[in-house]
Structure formats: C-alpha cells, structure tokens
Amino acid sequence: MNAHSAEPPLGGTIDHILSLLPSLLPSAQRVARICVERPQEVAGMSGADLADAAETSAATVSRTSRALGFRGFQHLRLLLVRDLGASAREHGALPAGTAGRLHAIAEGAADAIRTCLASVDPEVFDAAVEAVAAASRVLVVGTGASGPIAQSAAIALSMSGRPCEAPVDGVVQPLVARLLEPGDVCVAVSASGANAATIAAAAAAAEAGATVVAVTGFARSPLAERAHMRLVAGARIEAWDGGLAAGGLAQQLLLSALQLAVSERMGEVAERARAAVRDEVLGLMAGEGEAPDDEAGEGARPGGNGGGAPGAPGTPSVGRSRAGV
C-alpha cells in the first residue's frame, strides 16, 4: 500500500496505521497511538481535540494524518468511524466465564486474520509472485519466532514445484545470500523488520544483485528499507494474545497466499510436483508396516520403508526434497 494514497479496506485502518507508526516522529507517534488505542474516542474528536489529547498541535495532527497516507484528519476519522460501525454490527455480547474467554480468543483471532492483509499492496504482491516464480534460485530466510514460519513457507513452495533453500542457522543465512546472483530471489521474513540476522541476510542478497522480498509487519522498518519489494502485514497487536500469535498468523497467511499464487503462476510444473508428492505420501501411508516377509530380504535397511537404493519406490522423496530446505 502506498503511504501517499491510503484507502484501507473495511476493518484495515488500524492495521495500516500500525504498519507505519514506528517510522513517525515521537509527537506523531503519540497521535497515531491514540487513534489505534482509542478509536471510539477519536471518532468523535476534532483535530484540535486529538491534538490536546496527544499534547501536541493541530498542525502535527494534520501532518501525521498525511504521513500515514490519509488526505487529512477528517479522512482518517471517517475511516475509523466506518470500521467501528462494521465491528459493532459483527460482535454481540460475550458469555461470561471460561466460555466467554474462549469465545473472546476466537473472536480476536478472527479479527486479526480478517484485517491482517489490509496493508499488502496488490501490485507489489503480484510482482513478488512473478519474481519468485521466475527466479533461478530462491532463498527463504528468517530467525527467531519467524524462523519456523520461513521454514514452513520454503517447504510449501518446494512441494509446489518451486525449489527453495532455507538454512536454519542465522549465521549461515547471510553467507548463502552472498552467493546469490541477479535473477535470484531472497524472501526475508521478520514480523518486526528489525531482526539483525535477517537484515544481514537481506543486505547480503541485495549486494549480490538478487531481488529481496521482505515479509514484515512494518512498512518503514530496517528490513523494508533493504528490500526491493515490501509485503507488509500483521502490525496490529491484539490485547487478547500479546501480539505473538497474531503476528505469526499474519505471516503464515501472507506466505501461504504467496505460495498459492506462485503455484498458480507455475501451472503444469506445480501440478506435477503436487501429484508426485501426493503419490509418494499415499505410497508411504499404504506401505507403512505392511511389507510381506519375502520382501524384507538381505537388501532391506533396518527401519526403512521397504529398502532399496535412493530413488527406489520405497524411499520417501518428500524427505529428500526437504533436505535442501
């Protein structure tokens, strides 16, 4: 989403504000935080009222609104009113006790998922899909809480016919990134956009001439600054889970969307890969512990799936492809 033409989808205004908030000046951050934390109050405020609440000037409120991509404070306020109205229609009173808490968690997760992709620029997303699908080599990097999500995305892409590399070690990642070349792609995953190891890998990839695609929660984070393409999602911090699960859900959803779009773009190649993986998995399930006694001869390996050399029907090709992930 372009910061100069913000028109978030229904329910996405707060997500959009949060994606840009860390890049604002301290006085502007105070204005933005009030909009995020007290939207019901801001909906009834004037620019002067908001300025008083943030202990700043009306001019700062106006500049903050424009820095966030809105045409002015009234544009921002009207979008908050729109989103609040939609939320009020969707949510009724919650039951008390444990049932109420469980329901609140589910509702919070649903809200996080519903709006977490609001700040993704569709044009940038499409460009990232084309880059990943056409790349000679794809490297997926991410450490900390984003590490397992990056690994999962690399496996999903590989199983869809788009081979990827995804070294786990944060020291190895920038070393591998340095070996990339023009025409290659590095997908760097960091919810905060401030993970030092991921930033180092993205910088190394960019210096090597590769295209860097950042998957992050903040549009002006250190990682985003080093990326050629920025996929921004999941900045909203929900009180119901402290932000950790919401951030993870947003990254997983965005990377799943990327994988599905890349798979669609690759057409028959992806279809053949999925069919091969499906057949292999079904073969493993059907053959688990069912090999006849006369097949377990001298050539069978202890603990194997029927024995045989690499590439034989009894050897799990899914495991082999994951070795490079």
C-alpha positions in Angstrom: 0.0 0.0 0.0 1.4 3.4 -0.9 1.7 5.7 2.1 0.5 8.6 -0.1 -2.8 7.1 -1.1 -4.1 5.2 1.8 -7.6 3.7 1.4 -7.6 0.7 3.7 -10.3 -2.0 3.2 -13.1 -2.3 5.7 -11.5 -3.1 9.1 -8.0 -2.3 8.0 -7.4 1.3 9.1 -5.7 0.4 12.4 -3.5 -2.2 10.7 -2.4 0.4 8.2 -1.6 3.0 10.9 0.4 0.4 12.9 2.4 -0.7 9.9 3.8 2.9 9.6 3.8 4.0 13.2 7.5 3.2 14.1 8.7 5.5 11.3 6.9 8.5 12.7 8.4 11.3 14.8 7.7 11.0 18.6 4.9 13.7 18.5 3.3 12.0 15.5 3.6 8.6 17.2 1.5 9.9 20.1 -1.2 11.0 17.7 -1.2 7.6 15.9 -1.2 5.6 19.1 -4.3 7.4 20.4 -6.0 6.6 17.1 -5.1 2.9 17.5 -5.8 2.6 21.2 -8.9 4.8 21.5 -10.6 4.7 18.1 -14.0 5.2 19.6 -13.0 8.4 21.2 -11.1 9.7 18.1 -14.2 9.1 16.0 -15.9 11.9 17.9 -12.9 14.2 18.1 -11.9 17.3 16.1 -8.3 17.8 15.1 -7.9 20.2 18.0 -9.3 17.6 20.4 -6.9 15.0 19.2 -4.0 17.5 19.4 -4.9 18.2 23.1 -5.1 14.5 23.9 -1.7 13.9 22.3 -0.2 17.0 23.9 0.8 18.4 20.5 -0.5 20.9 17.9 -3.3 20.7 15.4 -0.7 21.1 12.7 1.0 18.0 13.9 -2.3 16.1 13.8 -2.7 17.2 10.2 0.9 16.3 9.2 0.6 12.9 10.9 -2.6 12.1 9.0 -0.9 12.9 5.7 2.3 11.0 6.7 0.1 7.9 7.3 -1.2 8.4 3.7 -4.6 9.9 4.5 -5.9 13.1 2.9 -6.2 14.7 6.3 -7.5 14.1 9.8 -11.1 14.0 8.6 -10.3 11.3 6.1 -8.7 9.3 8.9 -11.5 9.9 11.3 -14.2 8.8 8.8 -12.4 5.6 8.1 -12.2 4.8 11.8 -16.0 5.5 12.1 -16.6 3.1 9.1 -14.5 0.4 10.7 -16.1 0.8 14.2 -19.6 0.6 12.7 -18.8 -2.7 10.9 -17.2 -4.1 14.1 -20.3 -3.2 16.2 -22.6 -5.0 13.8 -20.5 -8.1 13.8 -19.9 -8.6 17.6 -22.6 -9.0 20.2 -22.2 -9.5 24.0 -19.9 -12.4 25.0 -21.0 -15.0 27.6 -19.3 -14.8 31.0 -16.8 -17.1 32.5 -14.5 -19.6 30.7 -16.8 -19.9 27.7 -16.7 -16.1 27.3 -12.9 -16.0 27.4 -12.6 -18.8 24.9 -15.1 -17.1 22.6 -13.1 -13.8 23.0 -9.9 -15.5 22.0 -11.6 -17.0 18.9 -13.1 -13.6 18.0 -9.8 -11.9 18.5 -8.1 -14.4 16.2 -10.8 -14.0 13.6 -10.4 -10.2 13.7 -6.6 -10.5 13.3 -7.0 -12.8 10.3 -9.7 -10.7 8.7 -7.7 -7.5 8.6 -4.1 -8.6 8.8 -3.5 -8.4 5.0 -5.1 -4.9 4.7 -1.7 -3.2 4.2 -0.5 -5.5 1.5 0.0 -3.7 -1.8 -1.6 -5.9 -4.5 0.7 -4.6 -7.2 3.8 -5.4 -5.1 2.4 -8.8 -4.2 1.9 -9.6 -7.9 5.4 -8.5 -8.7 6.8 -10.7 -5.9 4.8 -13.7 -7.2 6.4 -13.2 -10.7 9.9 -12.8 -9.3 9.7 -15.9 -7.1 8.1 -18.0 -9.9 10.7 -16.9 -12.5 13.8 -16.9 -10.2 16.8 -19.1 -11.0 17.2 -19.6 -7.3 15.1 -18.8 -4.2 16.4 -18.4 -0.7 14.0 -18.0 2.3 15.5 -16.5 5.5 14.1 -15.8 8.9 15.2 -16.4 12.5 13.7 -16.2 16.0 9.9 -16.5 16.0 9.8 -16.0 12.3 12.2 -18.9 11.6 9.7 -21.8 11.7 7.3 -19.8 9.6 10.0 -19.2 7.0 10.9 -22.9 7.0 7.3 -23.8 6.5 6.9 -21.5 3.6 10.0 -22.9 1.9 8.7 -26.4 2.3 5.3 -25.4 0.9 7.0 -23.7 -2.1 9.2 -26.7 -2.7 6.3 -29.1 -2.6 4.6 -27.0 -5.2 7.4 -27.3 -7.7 9.3 -24.1 -6.7 12.5 -25.4 -5.1 13.8 -23.3 -2.3 16.8 -23.1 0.1 16.1 -22.2 3.7 19.1 -22.7 6.0 18.1 -22.6 9.6 21.3 -21.1 11.1 21.3 -17.3 11.4 25.0 -17.2 10.6 24.7 -19.4 7.6 21.8 -17.4 6.1 23.8 -14.3 5.1 26.7 -16.5 3.8 24.3 -18.3 1.4 22.7 -15.0 0.5 26.1 -13.7 -0.6 26.2 -16.4 -3.2 23.0 -15.4 -4.9 23.2 -13.7 -8.3 21.0 -11.3 -10.4 17.8 -13.2 -11.3 17.7 -14.9 -7.9 15.2 -14.0 -5.1 15.7 -13.8 -1.3 12.4 -13.9 0.7 13.2 -12.3 4.1 10.7 -12.9 6.9 10.6 -10.8 10.1 7.5 -9.6 11.8 9.3 -6.7 13.4 11.5 -6.0 10.5 14.4 -5.5 13.0 15.9 -8.9 13.3 19.6 -8.4 12.9 20.4 -11.8 11.3 17.5 -11.5 8.8 18.6 -7.9 7.9 22.2 -9.1 7.4 20.9 -11.8 5.0 18.7 -9.4 3.1 21.6 -6.9 2.8 24.0 -9.6 1.5 21.4 -10.8 -1.0 20.9 -7.2 -2.3 24.6 -6.6 -2.6 24.9 -9.8 -4.6 22.3 -8.5 -7.1 19.4 -10.6 -6.0 15.9 -9.3 -5.6 14.9 -9.1 -1.9 11.2 -9.6 -0.9 10.5 -8.5 2.7 7.6 -10.1 4.6 7.2 -7.8 7.6 4.7 -6.0 9.8 6.2 -2.5 9.3 6.5 -0.6 6.1 9.5 1.5 7.1 11.4 -1.0 9.2 15.2 -1.6 8.7 14.4 -4.8 6.7 11.9 -3.0 4.5 14.5 -0.4 3.7 16.8 -3.1 2.3 14.1 -4.8 0.2 13.1 -4.2 -3.4 9.6 -5.4 -2.7 7.7 -5.0 0.7 4.9 -7.3 1.7 3.6 -5.6 4.8 1.1 -7.4 7.1 0.3 -8.2 10.7 1.3 -5.0 12.5 -1.8 -4.9 14.7 -1.0 -6.0 18.2 -4.1 -7.6 19.8 -4.5 -7.5 23.5 -6.0 -11.0 23.5 -2.7 -12.7 22.8 0.0 -10.1 23.3 0.6 -9.9 19.6 2.7 -13.1 19.2 0.0 -15.4 17.8 -1.5 -12.6 15.7 1.9 -11.7 14.1 2.5 -15.4 13.4 -0.9 -15.8 11.9 -0.4 -12.8 9.6 3.0 -14.0 8.3 1.7 -17.5 7.7 -1.4 -16.3 5.9 0.6 -13.9 3.7 3.3 -16.5 2.8 0.5 -19.1 2.1 -1.1 -16.6 -0.2 2.3 -16.1 -1.9 2.9 -19.8 -2.2 -0.6 -20.4 -3.7 -0.1 -17.6 -6.2 3.3 -18.8 -7.2 1.9 -22.3 -7.7 -0.9 -21.0 -9.9 1.6 -19.0 -11.9 3.8 -22.1 -12.5 0.9 -24.1 -13.8 1.7 -27.6 -15.0 5.0 -27.7 -13.2 3.2 -27.2 -9.9 0.6 -29.7 -10.8 3.2 -32.4 -11.5 5.0 -31.6 -8.3 1.8 -31.8 -6.2 0.9 -35.1 -7.9 4.3 -36.6 -7.2 4.2 -35.5 -3.5 0.7 -36.8 -3.2 1.6 -40.2 -4.7 4.7 -40.5 -2.5 2.8 -39.7 0.7 0.0 -42.2 -0.2 2.6 -44.8 -1.0 4.3 -44.3 2.3 1.0 -44.5 4.2 -0.1 -47.6 2.3 3.2 -49.4 2.8 3.8 -48.5 6.5 4.4 -51.8 8.3 2.7 -53.8 5.6 5.7 -55.2 3.6 5.3 -59.0 3.1 8.0 -61.1 4.8 9.5 -62.2 1.5 10.2 -58.6 0.6 12.3 -57.9 3.7 15.4 -59.6 2.4 19.1 -59.0 2.9 18.9 -55.8 0.9 16.4 -54.2 3.3 17.7 -51.4 5.5 16.8 -51.6 9.2 14.0 -49.2 10.0 13.5 -48.4 6.3 10.4 -48.2 4.2 10.9 -51.4 2.2 14.6 -50.8 1.4 16.1 -50.1 -1.9 18.6 -47.5 -3.3 17.9 -43.8 -3.3 15.1 -43.1 -5.8 13.5 -46.5 -5.4 9.7 -46.6 -4.8 10.2 -47.3 -1.1 12.3 -44.2 -0.4 10.5 -41.1 0.6 11.2 -38.4 -2.0 9.5 -35.8 0.2 12.3 -36.2 2.8 14.9 -35.9 0.1 13.4 -32.6 -1.2 13.2 -31.2 2.3 17.0 -31.8 2.9 17.6 -28.7 0.8 15.0 -26.7 2.6 
